[in-house]
Amino acid sequence: MNPADLRAKGIADLEKELVSLRKEQFNLRMAMGSGQMVRPHLFNVARKNIARVKTIITEKKRSGDAS
């Protein structure tokens, strides 16, 4: 997930992306709990992507960019 691509999106799109990333994180957590996790590094990738999106949402809200 490229931060430049995320900055081009609006706040509403970023919030939708955040919801989908959290669903992905939940699914990965359930797979890990049931022992089906094949690639455990994806959990860390999902966490970092969530942090990226939340950071960009905060930047946009502070700058007043509502696009």
C-alpha positions as a Markdown table, in Angstrom:
| # | Residue | x | y | z |
|---|---|---|---|---|
| 1 | Met | 0.0 | 0.0 | 0.0 |
| 2 | Asn | 1.6 | 3.2 | -1.2 |
| 3 | Pro | 1.1 | 6.3 | 0.9 |
| 4 | Ala | 1.0 | 8.5 | -2.2 |
| 5 | Asp | -2.0 | 6.6 | -3.5 |
| 6 | Leu | -3.7 | 6.9 | -0.1 |
| 7 | Arg | -3.1 | 10.7 | 0.0 |
| 8 | Ala | -4.9 | 11.0 | -3.3 |
| 9 | Lys | -8.1 | 9.6 | -1.8 |
| 10 | Gly | -10.7 | 11.5 | 0.1 |
| 11 | Ile | -11.5 | 11.0 | 3.8 |
| 12 | Ala | -14.6 | 8.9 | 3.1 |
| 13 | Asp | -12.7 | 6.6 | 0.8 |
| 14 | Leu | -9.9 | 6.2 | 3.4 |
| 15 | Glu | -12.5 | 5.3 | 6.1 |
| 16 | Lys | -13.9 | 2.6 | 3.8 |
| 17 | Glu | -10.4 | 1.4 | 3.3 |
| 18 | Leu | -9.8 | 1.3 | 7.0 |
| 19 | Val | -13.0 | -0.8 | 7.6 |
| 20 | Ser | -11.8 | -3.3 | 5.0 |
| 21 | Leu | -8.3 | -3.5 | 6.5 |
| 22 | Arg | -9.8 | -4.1 | 9.9 |
| 23 | Lys | -12.0 | -6.9 | 8.5 |
| 24 | Glu | -8.9 | -8.4 | 6.9 |
| 25 | Gln | -7.0 | -8.1 | 10.2 |
| 26 | Phe | -9.9 | -9.9 | 12.0 |
| 27 | Asn | -9.9 | -12.7 | 9.4 |
| 28 | Leu | -6.2 | -13.1 | 9.8 |
| 29 | Arg | -6.5 | -13.2 | 13.6 |
| 30 | Met | -9.2 | -15.9 | 13.4 |
| 31 | Ala | -7.1 | -17.9 | 11.0 |
| 32 | Met | -4.1 | -17.6 | 13.3 |
| 33 | Gly | -6.3 | -18.7 | 16.3 |
| 34 | Ser | -7.6 | -21.8 | 14.5 |
| 35 | Gly | -4.1 | -22.9 | 13.3 |
| 36 | Gln | -4.8 | -22.2 | 9.6 |
| 37 | Met | -2.3 | -19.4 | 9.3 |
| 38 | Val | 0.2 | -20.1 | 6.5 |
| 39 | Arg | 1.9 | -16.7 | 6.3 |
| 40 | Pro | 2.0 | -15.1 | 9.7 |
| 41 | His | 3.8 | -12.0 | 8.4 |
| 42 | Leu | 0.5 | -10.8 | 6.8 |
| 43 | Phe | -0.8 | -9.9 | 10.3 |
| 44 | Asn | 2.1 | -7.4 | 10.7 |
| 45 | Val | 1.5 | -6.1 | 7.2 |
| 46 | Ala | -2.2 | -5.5 | 7.9 |
| 47 | Arg | -1.4 | -3.7 | 11.2 |
| 48 | Lys | 1.0 | -1.4 | 9.4 |
| 49 | Asn | -1.4 | -0.6 | 6.6 |
| 50 | Ile | -4.1 | 0.3 | 9.2 |
| 51 | Ala | -1.6 | 2.6 | 10.8 |
| 52 | Arg | -0.8 | 4.2 | 7.4 |
| 53 | Val | -4.5 | 4.9 | 6.7 |
| 54 | Lys | -5.2 | 6.3 | 10.1 |
| 55 | Thr | -2.2 | 8.6 | 9.9 |
| 56 | Ile | -3.3 | 10.0 | 6.5 |
| 57 | Ile | -6.8 | 10.5 | 7.8 |
| 58 | Thr | -5.4 | 12.5 | 10.7 |
| 59 | Glu | -3.2 | 14.5 | 8.4 |
| 60 | Lys | -6.2 | 15.4 | 6.2 |
| 61 | Lys | -8.4 | 16.3 | 9.1 |
| 62 | Arg | -5.8 | 18.6 | 10.6 |
| 63 | Ser | -5.1 | 20.3 | 7.3 |
| 64 | Gly | -8.8 | 20.8 | 6.7 |
| 65 | Asp | -8.7 | 18.9 | 3.4 |
| 66 | Ala | -12.1 | 17.3 | 3.1 |
| 67 | Ser | -11.8 | 16.1 | -0.5 |
